[in-house]
Amino acid sequence: QVQLVESGGGLVQPGGSLRLSCTASRSIGSTYVMGWYRQAPGKQRELVATITSGANTNYADSVKGRFTISRDNAKNTVFLQMSSLKPEDTAVYYCNAYHPIIGVYNWGKGTLVTVSS
């Protein structure tokens, strides 16, 4: 079991930037696929971005070119740099740690991002 704590959410104007962080309670370096998901009001949770232990990344089409996922394995932390934010990016953003061998997903409690003028 991995506990995940997200931070960095808040209110930002359209076109602005935010950096989300997610710190894990244990080492994530050699095994876990880390990801960010989001859930807007009235909508299903959706994938935003993932990053493997080898730093291979995958992004939702809606955020490509605007968001960047990265990880610092030494600090057990994953980041989501968000730029050119749009009102439709407003959501609760959840951190996820997936163990590909045992097939377990671990979730954080989420951090709210609101994009509004």
NUVEX-759384 format. One record per residue (C-alpha): residue in three letters; x, y, z; residue number from 1. Coordinates in steps of 0.5 Angstrom, whole numbers. Layout:
<recs>
<rec><code>Ala</code><X>X</X><Y>Y</Y><Z>Z</Z><pos>NUM</pos></rec>
...
</recs>
This chain:
<recs>
<rec><code>Gln</code><X>0</X><Y>0</Y><Z>0</Z><pos>1</pos></rec>
<rec><code>Val</code><X>2</X><Y>7</Y><Z>-2</Z><pos>2</pos></rec>
<rec><code>Gln</code><X>0</X><Y>13</Y><Z>1</Z><pos>3</pos></rec>
<rec><code>Leu</code><X>0</X><Y>19</Y><Z>-3</Z><pos>4</pos></rec>
<rec><code>Val</code><X>-1</X><Y>27</Y><Z>-2</Z><pos>5</pos></rec>
<rec><code>Glu</code><X>-2</X><Y>32</Y><Z>-7</Z><pos>6</pos></rec>
<rec><code>Ser</code><X>-1</X><Y>39</Y><Z>-6</Z><pos>7</pos></rec>
<rec><code>Gly</code><X>-1</X><Y>45</Y><Z>-11</Z><pos>8</pos></rec>
<rec><code>Gly</code><X>-8</X><Y>46</Y><Z>-13</Z><pos>9</pos></rec>
<rec><code>Gly</code><X>-11</X><Y>53</Y><Z>-13</Z><pos>10</pos></rec>
<rec><code>Leu</code><X>-15</X><Y>59</Y><Z>-16</Z><pos>11</pos></rec>
<rec><code>Val</code><X>-11</X><Y>61</Y><Z>-23</Z><pos>12</pos></rec>
<rec><code>Gln</code><X>-13</X><Y>65</Y><Z>-28</Z><pos>13</pos></rec>
<rec><code>Pro</code><X>-14</X><Y>63</Y><Z>-36</Z><pos>14</pos></rec>
<rec><code>Gly</code><X>-7</X><Y>63</Y><Z>-39</Z><pos>15</pos></rec>
<rec><code>Gly</code><X>-4</X><Y>62</Y><Z>-32</Z><pos>16</pos></rec>
<rec><code>Ser</code><X>0</X><Y>56</Y><Z>-29</Z><pos>17</pos></rec>
<rec><code>Leu</code><X>0</X><Y>52</Y><Z>-23</Z><pos>18</pos></rec>
<rec><code>Arg</code><X>5</X><Y>46</Y><Z>-21</Z><pos>19</pos></rec>
<rec><code>Leu</code><X>2</X><Y>40</Y><Z>-17</Z><pos>20</pos></rec>
<rec><code>Ser</code><X>6</X><Y>35</Y><Z>-13</Z><pos>21</pos></rec>
<rec><code>Cys</code><X>5</X><Y>29</Y><Z>-10</Z><pos>22</pos></rec>
<rec><code>Thr</code><X>9</X><Y>25</Y><Z>-5</Z><pos>23</pos></rec>
<rec><code>Ala</code><X>9</X><Y>18</Y><Z>-4</Z><pos>24</pos></rec>
<rec><code>Ser</code><X>10</X><Y>15</Y><Z>3</Z><pos>25</pos></rec>
<rec><code>Arg</code><X>15</X><Y>10</Y><Z>0</Z><pos>26</pos></rec>
<rec><code>Ser</code><X>20</X><Y>9</Y><Z>-5</Z><pos>27</pos></rec>
<rec><code>Ile</code><X>16</X><Y>9</Y><Z>-12</Z><pos>28</pos></rec>
<rec><code>Gly</code><X>23</X><Y>9</Y><Z>-16</Z><pos>29</pos></rec>
<rec><code>Ser</code><X>24</X><Y>2</Y><Z>-20</Z><pos>30</pos></rec>
<rec><code>Thr</code><X>17</X><Y>0</Y><Z>-20</Z><pos>31</pos></rec>
<rec><code>Tyr</code><X>11</X><Y>4</Y><Z>-20</Z><pos>32</pos></rec>
<rec><code>Val</code><X>8</X><Y>8</Y><Z>-26</Z><pos>33</pos></rec>
<rec><code>Met</code><X>5</X><Y>14</Y><Z>-23</Z><pos>34</pos></rec>
<rec><code>Gly</code><X>0</X><Y>18</Y><Z>-26</Z><pos>35</pos></rec>
<rec><code>Trp</code><X>-5</X><Y>24</Y><Z>-25</Z><pos>36</pos></rec>
<rec><code>Tyr</code><X>-12</X><Y>24</Y><Z>-26</Z><pos>37</pos></rec>
<rec><code>Arg</code><X>-18</X><Y>29</Y><Z>-26</Z><pos>38</pos></rec>
<rec><code>Gln</code><X>-25</X><Y>29</Y><Z>-25</Z><pos>39</pos></rec>
<rec><code>Ala</code><X>-29</X><Y>35</Y><Z>-26</Z><pos>40</pos></rec>
<rec><code>Pro</code><X>-36</X><Y>37</Y><Z>-23</Z><pos>41</pos></rec>
<rec><code>Gly</code><X>-41</X><Y>32</Y><Z>-26</Z><pos>42</pos></rec>
<rec><code>Lys</code><X>-36</X><Y>28</Y><Z>-30</Z><pos>43</pos></rec>
<rec><code>Gln</code><X>-32</X><Y>22</Y><Z>-30</Z><pos>44</pos></rec>
<rec><code>Arg</code><X>-25</X><Y>21</Y><Z>-27</Z><pos>45</pos></rec>
<rec><code>Glu</code><X>-20</X><Y>22</Y><Z>-33</Z><pos>46</pos></rec>
<rec><code>Leu</code><X>-13</X><Y>20</Y><Z>-35</Z><pos>47</pos></rec>
<rec><code>Val</code><X>-9</X><Y>27</Y><Z>-35</Z><pos>48</pos></rec>
<rec><code>Ala</code><X>-2</X><Y>24</Y><Z>-36</Z><pos>49</pos></rec>
<rec><code>Thr</code><X>3</X><Y>18</Y><Z>-34</Z><pos>50</pos></rec>
<rec><code>Ile</code><X>10</X><Y>17</Y><Z>-33</Z><pos>51</pos></rec>
<rec><code>Thr</code><X>13</X><Y>10</Y><Z>-32</Z><pos>52</pos></rec>
<rec><code>Ser</code><X>20</X><Y>9</Y><Z>-28</Z><pos>53</pos></rec>
<rec><code>Gly</code><X>24</X><Y>9</Y><Z>-34</Z><pos>54</pos></rec>
<rec><code>Ala</code><X>21</X><Y>16</Y><Z>-35</Z><pos>55</pos></rec>
<rec><code>Asn</code><X>16</X><Y>14</Y><Z>-41</Z><pos>56</pos></rec>
<rec><code>Thr</code><X>10</X><Y>19</Y><Z>-41</Z><pos>57</pos></rec>
<rec><code>Asn</code><X>3</X><Y>19</Y><Z>-44</Z><pos>58</pos></rec>
<rec><code>Tyr</code><X>-2</X><Y>25</Y><Z>-44</Z><pos>59</pos></rec>
<rec><code>Ala</code><X>-9</X><Y>26</Y><Z>-46</Z><pos>60</pos></rec>
<rec><code>Asp</code><X>-10</X><Y>29</Y><Z>-52</Z><pos>61</pos></rec>
<rec><code>Ser</code><X>-13</X><Y>35</Y><Z>-49</Z><pos>62</pos></rec>
<rec><code>Val</code><X>-7</X><Y>37</Y><Z>-45</Z><pos>63</pos></rec>
<rec><code>Lys</code><X>-1</X><Y>35</Y><Z>-50</Z><pos>64</pos></rec>
<rec><code>Gly</code><X>3</X><Y>41</Y><Z>-51</Z><pos>65</pos></rec>
<rec><code>Arg</code><X>1</X><Y>45</Y><Z>-44</Z><pos>66</pos></rec>
<rec><code>Phe</code><X>2</X><Y>40</Y><Z>-39</Z><pos>67</pos></rec>
<rec><code>Thr</code><X>8</X><Y>36</Y><Z>-37</Z><pos>68</pos></rec>
<rec><code>Ile</code><X>9</X><Y>30</Y><Z>-32</Z><pos>69</pos></rec>
<rec><code>Ser</code><X>16</X><Y>29</Y><Z>-29</Z><pos>70</pos></rec>
<rec><code>Arg</code><X>18</X><Y>25</Y><Z>-23</Z><pos>71</pos></rec>
<rec><code>Asp</code><X>24</X><Y>25</Y><Z>-18</Z><pos>72</pos></rec>
<rec><code>Asn</code><X>25</X><Y>18</Y><Z>-15</Z><pos>73</pos></rec>
<rec><code>Ala</code><X>30</X><Y>20</Y><Z>-10</Z><pos>74</pos></rec>
<rec><code>Lys</code><X>24</X><Y>24</Y><Z>-7</Z><pos>75</pos></rec>
<rec><code>Asn</code><X>19</X><Y>19</Y><Z>-8</Z><pos>76</pos></rec>
<rec><code>Thr</code><X>15</X><Y>25</Y><Z>-12</Z><pos>77</pos></rec>
<rec><code>Val</code><X>11</X><Y>26</Y><Z>-18</Z><pos>78</pos></rec>
<rec><code>Phe</code><X>10</X><Y>33</Y><Z>-21</Z><pos>79</pos></rec>
<rec><code>Leu</code><X>5</X><Y>36</Y><Z>-26</Z><pos>80</pos></rec>
<rec><code>Gln</code><X>7</X><Y>43</Y><Z>-29</Z><pos>81</pos></rec>
<rec><code>Met</code><X>1</X><Y>46</Y><Z>-32</Z><pos>82</pos></rec>
<rec><code>Ser</code><X>1</X><Y>52</Y><Z>-37</Z><pos>83</pos></rec>
<rec><code>Ser</code><X>-4</X><Y>55</Y><Z>-41</Z><pos>84</pos></rec>
<rec><code>Leu</code><X>-9</X><Y>53</Y><Z>-37</Z><pos>85</pos></rec>
<rec><code>Lys</code><X>-17</X><Y>54</Y><Z>-39</Z><pos>86</pos></rec>
<rec><code>Pro</code><X>-23</X><Y>54</Y><Z>-35</Z><pos>87</pos></rec>
<rec><code>Glu</code><X>-24</X><Y>47</Y><Z>-38</Z><pos>88</pos></rec>
<rec><code>Asp</code><X>-18</X><Y>44</Y><Z>-34</Z><pos>89</pos></rec>
<rec><code>Thr</code><X>-22</X><Y>46</Y><Z>-27</Z><pos>90</pos></rec>
<rec><code>Ala</code><X>-23</X><Y>39</Y><Z>-23</Z><pos>91</pos></rec>
<rec><code>Val</code><X>-20</X><Y>36</Y><Z>-17</Z><pos>92</pos></rec>
<rec><code>Tyr</code><X>-13</X><Y>33</Y><Z>-19</Z><pos>93</pos></rec>
<rec><code>Tyr</code><X>-12</X><Y>26</Y><Z>-17</Z><pos>94</pos></rec>
<rec><code>Cys</code><X>-5</X><Y>23</Y><Z>-16</Z><pos>95</pos></rec>
<rec><code>Asn</code><X>-4</X><Y>15</Y><Z>-18</Z><pos>96</pos></rec>
<rec><code>Ala</code><X>1</X><Y>10</Y><Z>-16</Z><pos>97</pos></rec>
<rec><code>Tyr</code><X>0</X><Y>4</Y><Z>-20</Z><pos>98</pos></rec>
<rec><code>His</code><X>4</X><Y>-3</Y><Z>-19</Z><pos>99</pos></rec>
<rec><code>Pro</code><X>4</X><Y>-6</Y><Z>-26</Z><pos>100</pos></rec>
<rec><code>Ile</code><X>6</X><Y>-13</Y><Z>-23</Z><pos>101</pos></rec>
<rec><code>Ile</code><X>1</X><Y>-14</Y><Z>-17</Z><pos>102</pos></rec>
<rec><code>Gly</code><X>-4</X><Y>-10</Y><Z>-21</Z><pos>103</pos></rec>
<rec><code>Val</code><X>-6</X><Y>-5</Y><Z>-15</Z><pos>104</pos></rec>
<rec><code>Tyr</code><X>-8</X><Y>2</Y><Z>-16</Z><pos>105</pos></rec>
<rec><code>Asn</code><X>-7</X><Y>7</Y><Z>-10</Z><pos>106</pos></rec>
<rec><code>Trp</code><X>-10</X><Y>14</Y><Z>-10</Z><pos>107</pos></rec>
<rec><code>Gly</code><X>-9</X><Y>21</Y><Z>-7</Z><pos>108</pos></rec>
<rec><code>Lys</code><X>-15</X><Y>25</Y><Z>-4</Z><pos>109</pos></rec>
<rec><code>Gly</code><X>-14</X><Y>30</Y><Z>-9</Z><pos>110</pos></rec>
<rec><code>Thr</code><X>-13</X><Y>37</Y><Z>-10</Z><pos>111</pos></rec>
<rec><code>Leu</code><X>-17</X><Y>42</Y><Z>-13</Z><pos>112</pos></rec>
<rec><code>Val</code><X>-15</X><Y>47</Y><Z>-19</Z><pos>113</pos></rec>
<rec><code>Thr</code><X>-20</X><Y>52</Y><Z>-21</Z><pos>114</pos></rec>
<rec><code>Val</code><X>-19</X><Y>56</Y><Z>-27</Z><pos>115</pos></rec>
<rec><code>Ser</code><X>-23</X><Y>62</Y><Z>-27</Z><pos>116</pos></rec>
<rec><code>Ser</code><X>-22</X><Y>70</Y><Z>-28</Z><pos>117</pos></rec>
</recs>
